[in-house]
Amino acid sequence: MDNNKRKGKEIYEEPETVFTTGETSSSRVEETEGDYENVGSGAYYDYYDYESYDRWDWRDYDGVLGPVIDQRDQATCWAVAIVRVVQALLNIGVVVPQQLELSIQHIVNHVNFDAERGINNIRNALSFMKSSGVCLESRCRSHGRQLVRKNCTHQQHINYHKVDGFTHLTDFEDADLEDIVRRQPVIGLIPINAELHYYDFGRDMIYQHDRTTDPADPAVHNVLIVGFGNRNGRPYWIVQNSWGEDWGDRGYAYVYRQPISGRSISQFTEIIIPNKRDHPRPPGPKSGA
Ligand SMILES: [Zn+2]
């Protein structure tokens, strides 16, 4: 039933990179202290203390995330996700207002993409971001129009921003991700379906799709995971989508997060984490900073 539970933690493409899922073992111990799946109306549980620890939201940090984009009918979620996840990494720890705004249009102009197979697009885009990088939005603008491919009009010899590599997690528990998301936003690949399109924040708040009904290789959509929290004991990831501010909670969704490892399947099929060795940011903001 569960095609996402191959044995072992699979990390590919950049085996030398700094993040391993083993780093988060301490958070797993804490996860087992409160079994929120068993918390009923009569049970005693100190939500307040747990929730103050068990939350993170990069929206609270000025200038790290860019505004919500509307990709409209263009299959460019991969471009939005990769540019925004790198932009966030480069902006963490940078003094306001000196953060960078990177050009999504530039990567759309240069990376071959195929609307039918989104997974290939993100692979091509990862290579481009490592080898060539992207310029600032001020150099290569979309002017608020659709992200359709065109020729760059700026000069070639300008400053491009890149990263050293990307770590991919394809077999993971959500608990593995919490410490990573506290350090930086990451890309999540989420199966795309009508439920996601019609996600109703006001009615359901937490999006949860039954992944056991998915085909073995579902079509996926790229989003940014920018934090996590709980509502009434139900844990969620905070996700920035690229379907405009009319979708979800002003462009964001709250996606079900596995409360305890092994109990359910992550809503994400893969996580992609950009790495940059010489970036002068601190090791990660302190909780509550
Ligand atoms: Zn350009």
Boltz pocket constraint, residues with backbone or C-beta under 6 A from the ligand:
constraints:
  - pocket:
      binder: B
      contacts: [[A, 103], [A, 105], [A, 106], [A, 109], [A, 135], [A, 139], [A, 140], [A, 152], [A, 153], [A, 154]]
      max_distance: 6.0
